[in-house]
Amino acid sequence: MSAESWKLTLPCTRAEAEAIDASGDLGDAIPADAVLMTTEEIEDDVESWRLDAYFEHEPGADTVAAVRALVPSAAGARIAVERLAAADWVTMSQAGLEPLSVGRFFVHTRAHADAVPAGKRAFLIEASRAFGTGHHETTSGCLAMLDGLADAAFANVIDIGTGTGLLAFAAAHLWPEAAVMGTDIDPVSIEVTQENAALNGVAGIDLVVADGTLDDAIVARAPYDLVIANILAGPLVSMAPEIASIADAGATIVLAGLLETQRAGVVAAYEACGCSLDAVDRRGDWSVLRLRAGATRFVADGPFDPKGRDGWALDI
């Protein structure tokens, strides 16, 4: 722990807060060990949110500018820079992350480790360098969708864009006999998932750094009867043919990271690959989709188009 820590504070809108929460890559100017927290200042007021950014060292001008760039609505606002007393600044920054109870699951930070209800499968997931603490609507919606599928039988599961590993961990709990693979384009996310797996006693998940499904290890293990992809609308559309191609006939596909306004475009991309929409879980401005692959396994016609993969967090 550093002898000192620092906090930057700026007002923001709900849309900006959700974009920050959904982003796994905030750029080189913001240190990888920074913790960014967004908070609703006035209930149900989409304009009254706050961004707090915590750092182990005094942020330089480039870092301050990078944080400000995340919240364009605060262009004219004064950024508050506060030096904090020596403390466990990560724990302090996470004090506002209340535990999340979704179906069979209870997601918490160390600050609430003593609050686990009986009968719940608890996951300790700290706010960290990777997206997926469970508190964003996309992740909590996926947890709920998986929980609702608990009575189904799956043998081969893949979590594309695993982030912190939470959804892969949930799948491994629900279907302990299944083979589970977690992938992410960001090597840091795979490191974080490995750390979280150890913290939570989760074993047996295969982890792969990969751009979508374009990796020999992923293709070799196909077809999958459950595919989870919590990314964003742009890459979900771009990856539709390759995601459909690794899904078994009749497989369940859970997609998230898309705004409700983007739902039609995402669904259309997967319908073009023989999939059909089974269910929608709408949470605020976000939607989680459950689709079913076609009765015949999809075979992609021609090479996969990489367009749309760049800047996974830029299309919100």
N, C-alpha and C positions, 0 to 999 in steps of 0.2 A: 504494500500500500504506500502511495506517495505521501510525503509529509504534508502536502497541501493539495487541495482540489479546487476546481473552479466550476462555476455554473453560468451559462448564458441563457437569458430569457427573452422571448419575443412573443407578441400576440400572433395568432394565426386563425385561419378559418378551419371548419371541420374538413372541407375537401383537402386542404393542405395537410392537416393532421393525418388523414387517411392515406394520403400519398406517401408521407414520411413513414408511417407504420408499415406500409406495404413494400417499402424499398429495401432490398437487400444490399444495395451498393450505393453509398452516398458520396462517392468520389474520393480521390486521393487527398484532398485538402482537409477532410474530416478524419481524425485518427480512428483506426479500426477498433480501439478500446473505448471510444466514446460511447455514452449511453444517451439516447434521445428519447424523451418522454413527452407525450402530448396529453393535455388535460382539458376537459370541458369546463369552462369558467361559469357559464350560465346555462342551465339545463334547457335543451331543445333550441338553443340559439346557435345556428350554424356558423355565425360570424365570431362568436366569443369563445375561442379556444386559446390555449397557451402552449408554447414549445419551450421546454427546459432541456438544455444540452449540458451534460456533465463531462468534465475532463480531468485527467490526473495531473495535468500540467497547465500552466497559463496558456490559453489559446492565442496564437499569433494572428496577425491581420488577415492572412489567407483563410485561416479556419473561421474567423468571425465572418468574413465575407461569404464563405461557403454556407454557413448556417443561415445567414440572412437570405441567401439566394433560394433556400428551401421554402421561404414564406413570402412570396411577392406582395401579398396584401399588406405586409408590414414595412413596405419600402420607406415610408416616412416616419416610422416609429423609432424611438431610441432603444437600442439594445442594452439590456441590463447585464453587466458583467460583475459577477460576485465571487470574491475569494472566500472559500469555506474553511472552517476550522478543520484540523486534522480529524478525519473520521473515515469510516468505511463508506465511501461515497457511493459505491454501487448499491449497497444495501439501502442507503438513504434515498437514492433516486428511485428505487423500486418500491418504496413504502406505499406509494399510491396504487400499485398493481394489486388489486384485490384478488383473492383466489377465484378461480373460475370453475364452476360445477356444470358439467355437460354430460347428461346420461350417466354412464358408468364411471366417468372420468372426473378427476379433480386436479386442476393445474394450478401450481402455486410457486412462489419464490421462497427463498430461505426465511424471509420475514414472516411467513405464515406456515412454517413447517409443522407447527403444533396444532393446526386447525383442520387436519384431514378427517373427514367423516368416516365412520365405520362403513365398510362395504364398498368403498370407492377405490378405483385404481388411481393412485396419486402419481403425478409426474412433476418433478422439480425442474422447472424450466426458467432460468434467469433471463432477463433482458440482456441481450448480448450482441455479438457481431453479426448474427444471422436472424432473419425474419421468422417469426412463428412462435410467439409466447403463448398463443391461444386466445389472446384478448382481442385481436382484430376479428371483425365479422367473418372474413373469409376462412380463417383457421377454426374458429369456434363453430362455424357452420359446417365445415368438413367433419369436425369431431361428431357433431350431432348426426350428420348423414351416415357416417360409419357406424355410430351406435345404433341407428335405426336398421342397419343391415346385419346386426349381430346374429340373427337366426339363419342367415344365409351361409352357404359353405363356399369357402375360397381356398385354393391350394397354392396359388402363385400370384403374389401381390407386388406392385411396383408403385412407389411414391416419387413422382417426378417433381423436382424443385422442393426437396425435403426440408430446407431451411434449418431448423433446430432439431429435426427428426421427430417431432411430436406426432405427426400423423402416421408415420411408419411404426412408432412405438405403440400407438393405439391399435393399429392393424395386427401387430404381433400379439397384443394382449387378447384381442377378440378372436383371432384364428391362430392359436399357438402352434398348430401343426403345419401352417402354411410357410412356404418360402417367401421371405419379404426382402425386397431390395429398395434402398433409398438412393436417389441420385440428385445432384445439383450441379449447375454450371460453375458455381463458386467454390473453389477448394476450401475456403474458410468455413463455409456451411458444413462441409463434410467433416472438418476438424471439430466444429462445435457439436455436430451430431454424435461423433465418437465420444466426446467428453460427456454429453448428456446421457448417452447409453450407459456409460459406466456409472454415472451418478444414480441412475434409476434402475440399475440391475437388469437392463435389457440386453440380451445376448442373441447372436445368430442372425442379425440383420447385415446383409451385404451392402456396402456403400461404394458408390462409383461417382467420380467427377466426370460429368458428361454434358455435352451440349444437346439438350433434348433427349432423344433416344438414339442419337448417332454414336453408338459405342458398341464394340463387338461383344462385351460382356452382357449388355442389355439385350441385344438381338439374339444372342445364343440362348438366353433363358426364356425367350418368348415361345408360345403365347402366354399372356397373363389373363387371368380371369377377373382380376380387379386392378384397375388402373386409376391412380389418384394423381391429379396434376393441379396444384394450387400455385398458379403463377400469375399471369396477367392476360388480358384479352388478346393483345397483339401476338405474343408467342403462342398462345393457345390456338389461335386461328392458323398461324404459320405451321404449327406442328400437327395439325389435325390429321393429315395423311399418315405421318409416321407413328403418331399415337394409335390411330386406328389399326395400323398394320401390325403392331405388337400385341393387340388385344385379341383374345380368342373369340371364336364365334359365340355370340350371346353374352359376352363379358359385360361386367358393370364398369362404367367409366364415371368417375366423380371429378368435376371440373370446378375450379374456383379462382378468385382473383379478378373477376370481372364485375363491372358495374351493371346494374339492371339495364341501363341504356345500351349496353354492349351485348346483351344476352342474345338478341336475334342474330347478330353476325356470327357469334360463336356457335350457336346451334346450327345455323345454316352450313358452316364449314364442316361440322361433323355429320350432318345429314347427307352431305355430298359424299361422305365416306361410308354410307350405309348405316349410320347410327340413328337412333331415335331417342327423343327426350322422354324420360320416365317421371321425373320429379324436379321441382324447383323449391329451394329454401331461400326466401328473400329476407335479408337482414339489413334494414336501413337502405342505403343506396346500392348494396352489394347483393349478388345472387350466387348460390351454390347450385350446380346442376348435376343431376344423376341421369346418365344416358345408358342405353343398352346397345352394344355392338350388333351388327347385322347377323342374320342366321348363318351366313357364309363369311368366313374370315376375309377381311378386306386385304386386297393386294394393291399397293400403290402403283400408279401408272406413270413411270418416268422418275427422274431424280427428285429428291426432296428440295424444296425451295427454302433457302436460309433467310429470306427476307422476313423481317419482323422479329428476329431473335435479338437484335441489338437493342440495348437500353430497355431491359425487361421492365423497369419501373417507370418508364417515361410515357406510357400511354394512358395513365389514369387521368 
